[in-house]
Amino acid sequence: MVLLTMREISAQKRVAARREQPIRQINRQAVVLEAVVDIFDAVGMEEPEVGLLDDEFPARMKNLPECNLAVEVLEWPLDRARACVPAGA
């Protein structure tokens, strides 16, 4: 069993703060995004089709023996999409 004194705990907190300081400094100096940039459009490329729910997808999910897995697969992109919608919209 390891028991730490208040002095040791304080020293650990100071070490942790010193480690985190450069990360905080980098975050303060990070580039601030002013607009959304479509990288495909920026380089003159056609945007690829990345649709999850193609015609075959529901059939594959229906045939999965693990029903819980099918539900999880369907909930994940929906949860991500919900996170992008502002509250009350």
DRENGUSE-218734 format. One record per residue (C-alpha): residue number from 1; residue in one letter; z, y, x. Coordinates in Angstrom, 1 decimal. Example, Ala and Ser with C-alpha at 12.3 -4.5 7.8 and 13.67 -1.06 7.14 Angstrom:
<sites>
i aa zz yy xx
1 A 7.8 -4.5 12.3
2 S 7.1 -1.1 13.7
</sites>
This chain:
<sites>
i aa zz yy xx
1 M 0.0 0.0 0.0
2 V -1.0 3.4 1.3
3 L 1.2 6.4 0.5
4 L -0.1 9.8 1.4
5 T 2.1 12.8 1.8
6 M 1.2 16.2 0.3
7 R 0.2 17.4 3.8
8 E -2.3 14.5 4.2
9 I -3.7 15.1 0.7
10 S -4.1 18.8 1.5
11 A -5.8 18.0 4.7
12 Q -8.2 15.6 2.9
13 K -9.1 18.3 0.4
14 R -9.8 20.8 3.2
15 V -12.1 18.3 4.9
16 A -13.9 17.6 1.6
17 A -14.3 21.3 1.0
18 R -15.8 21.8 4.5
19 R -18.3 19.0 3.9
20 E -19.3 20.4 0.5
21 Q -19.7 24.0 1.8
22 P -23.2 23.5 3.3
23 I -24.4 21.9 0.1
24 R -23.1 24.8 -1.9
25 Q -24.8 27.2 0.5
26 I -28.1 25.4 0.1
27 N -27.8 25.5 -3.6
28 R -27.1 29.3 -3.6
29 Q -30.2 29.8 -1.5
30 A -32.4 27.4 -3.6
31 V -35.7 28.6 -5.0
32 V -35.3 29.7 -8.6
33 L -38.1 28.5 -10.9
34 E -39.6 31.2 -13.0
35 A -42.2 29.2 -14.9
36 V -43.2 25.6 -15.5
37 V -46.3 24.7 -13.4
38 D -48.6 21.8 -14.3
39 I -49.2 20.3 -10.9
40 F -52.3 18.5 -12.1
41 D -53.8 21.7 -13.4
42 A -52.8 23.6 -10.3
43 V -54.8 21.2 -8.1
44 G -57.7 20.9 -10.6
45 M -57.0 17.3 -11.6
46 E -57.2 15.8 -15.1
47 E -53.7 14.8 -16.3
48 P -53.3 11.0 -16.5
49 E -52.4 9.3 -19.8
50 V -48.9 8.0 -19.4
51 G -48.1 7.3 -23.1
52 L -45.4 4.6 -23.5
53 L -46.3 3.6 -27.0
54 D -49.8 2.4 -26.7
55 D -51.2 -0.1 -29.3
56 E -49.9 -3.1 -27.4
57 F -46.4 -1.9 -26.8
58 P -44.9 -2.5 -30.3
59 A -46.3 -6.0 -30.3
60 R -44.8 -6.7 -26.9
61 M -41.4 -5.4 -28.1
62 K -41.6 -7.5 -31.3
63 N -42.2 -10.6 -29.4
64 L -39.3 -10.1 -27.0
65 P -36.7 -12.9 -27.4
66 E -33.9 -10.4 -26.4
67 C -33.8 -8.1 -29.4
68 N -31.1 -5.9 -27.7
69 L -33.4 -5.3 -24.8
70 A -36.2 -4.2 -27.1
71 V -33.9 -1.7 -28.8
72 E -32.8 -0.4 -25.4
73 V -36.4 0.0 -24.2
74 L -37.2 2.0 -27.3
75 E -34.0 4.1 -27.2
76 W -34.3 5.3 -23.6
77 P -37.5 7.5 -24.0
78 L -36.2 8.8 -27.3
79 D -32.9 9.8 -25.7
80 R -34.8 11.6 -22.9
81 A -37.0 13.4 -25.4
82 R -34.0 14.5 -27.5
83 A -32.4 15.9 -24.3
84 C -35.5 18.2 -24.0
85 V -35.2 19.6 -27.5
86 P -32.9 22.7 -27.8
87 A -29.9 22.2 -30.1
88 G -30.6 23.2 -33.7
89 A -34.4 23.0 -33.3
</sites>
